[in-house]
């Protein structure tokens, strides 16, 4: 069962800005809530989830265990497949 969905990005990240509108629309259509995490102001969460590349999408279970991690355009595609399956 899904607990939380995080989208890690930054204002200066071009790929983040390109993917986020698609990510947001996908979540809205599928009635998914998510948190947008700007890595510049949220070092604690960024470090907790070992985010090294942007954008990163992370899904956790009810115990905050990471059950999905995707990076970049391919990560967004994998996220959609993960949710639909």
N, C-alpha and C positions, 0 to 999 in steps of 0.2 A: 504494500500500500504506500502511496506517495504521501510524504509529509510536507516537504518544502521544495520549491523550485527557485534557484538563484540564477540570475544573469549577471555575470561579472563583466564590467566594461569600463570605459573611460571616455571623457569628452574628446581627448586628443586622438583616440583610436578610430581610424577611418572604417575599418572592417566592422567594429562595434556599431557604429552609426548606420552602416549599410544593412546589417543583419537585424538589429533591434526592432524596427517596424514590422518585419516579417514574423519575428518571434512573438511580439506583442499581439499581432493579429491572430496567429495560430493559437495562442493561449486563450484569447477572448472567445474564439469560435469553439474551442474545446472546454470552455468554462474552467480554466486553470488559473489559479492565482500564483503570483510569483513576486520575487523581490529583485529590484534592480540594485546592484551593488556597484557603486563607483569606487574603484580600487584606490583612488587618490585619497579618499576620506575614510576608508574602512579597512585599515591595515589588519585589524584583528581577525575579521572574517576571511580576508584574502589569505592571510597566513594559516589560519585554521584549516582551510580547504586546499592549501598548497597551490594556489593559483599562480601560474608562471607565464601563461600566454593569454591573450585576449582576442576575441571574447571567449569566455568560458561559461558553459551552462552546466549546473550541477543540480542533481535531484537526490534528495535524501529520503530515507524511510522514517518511520515513527521513532526510531532510536538515534536519529541524526547520522546514521551510517550512509555513506555515499553509495547510491545504487546506479547512478549514471553520471558520466562526465564526458562532455563534448567540447571541442575547441574549434573555433573558426566556422567557415561555411560548411565544411563536412560534418562538424560537430552538431550544427543546427539540423542538418538533414538526418543524422543519426538520432537526435532528440525526437524529431517528429516520428520516426519509425518506432522508437522506444515507447512513446506515448500511445500510438495507434495499436501496437501489438499488445 
